[in-house]
């Protein structure tokens, strides 16, 4: 039972454009959502998070949007840079006890 | 400051053998979680430890066990290895139990032949 889903395995975007990565979840008890970035041969790196009491959180070029009624969140990267090329994982947790990860989206930013 | 460290980096074992993986959290972090990541999938939660006690367990068989030491480092043990245990094993630490911001180590790549 995949409680967090990332339906797009890959995404290619031109440098300078917006990258939008999507994530859906099924468990309405999730109260915190996170995005991680992963380069090959490294562990995931925390990128940005959002609490379920908010609908938007922004950190520099990265913005996460949460739509609780649709059980959907998205990560926007503006402007996209070649160094952003990596696998992005969406994760969710209920009270920090267990984290559920999506299967990842491989982002390629084309110079 | 050192990040989360894991050892060994790579490991090759034979079916039926036992393996121990090690993790040292970021200094000051008291919670350690273990994840299994098979190729093409996201990390899957195995255990969470806080103050040397198991605080959460994912859907893994009893062949998987772990412990946390007084210095907050942790070991993951897997008995009777199966081919399907081949994966990247990730350790993550957080400041407190239920800490949402976890910091991951580079992982241990386990290959079972």
Contacts between the chains, C-beta under 8 A, distances in Angstrom:
chain1	res1	chain2	res2	distance
A	4	B	42	7.5
A	6	B	42	7.8
A	32	B	100	4.8
A	34	B	100	6.7
A	34	B	101	7.5
A	36	B	104	7.6
A	41	B	106	7.0
A	42	B	106	5.5
A	43	B	4	7.2
A	43	B	90	5.5
A	43	B	92	7.6
A	43	B	104	3.3
A	43	B	105	5.1
A	43	B	106	5.0
A	43	B	107	5.4
A	44	B	43	7.0
A	44	B	90	7.4
A	44	B	104	4.8
A	45	B	104	7.2
A	46	B	101	5.6
A	46	B	102	6.9
A	46	B	103	6.6
A	49	B	100	6.2
A	49	B	101	6.8
A	89	B	42	5.3
A	89	B	43	7.3
A	91	B	42	7.7
A	93	B	100	6.3
A	95	B	98	6.0
A	96	B	94	7.9
A	96	B	97	7.2
A	96	B	98	3.0
A	96	B	99	6.2
A	96	B	100	5.4
A	97	B	48	6.9
A	97	B	55	6.9
A	97	B	56	4.8
A	97	B	98	6.5
A	98	B	45	5.0
A	98	B	48	6.9
A	98	B	56	5.0
A	98	B	58	6.6
A	99	B	33	7.3
A	99	B	43	7.9
A	99	B	45	5.8
A	99	B	102	7.0
A	100	B	45	7.1
A	101	B	35	7.8
A	101	B	42	3.3
A	101	B	43	4.8
A	101	B	44	7.1
A	102	B	42	5.2
A	103	B	40	7.0
A	103	B	41	5.5
A	103	B	42	5.0
A	104	B	41	7.9
A	104	B	42	5.6
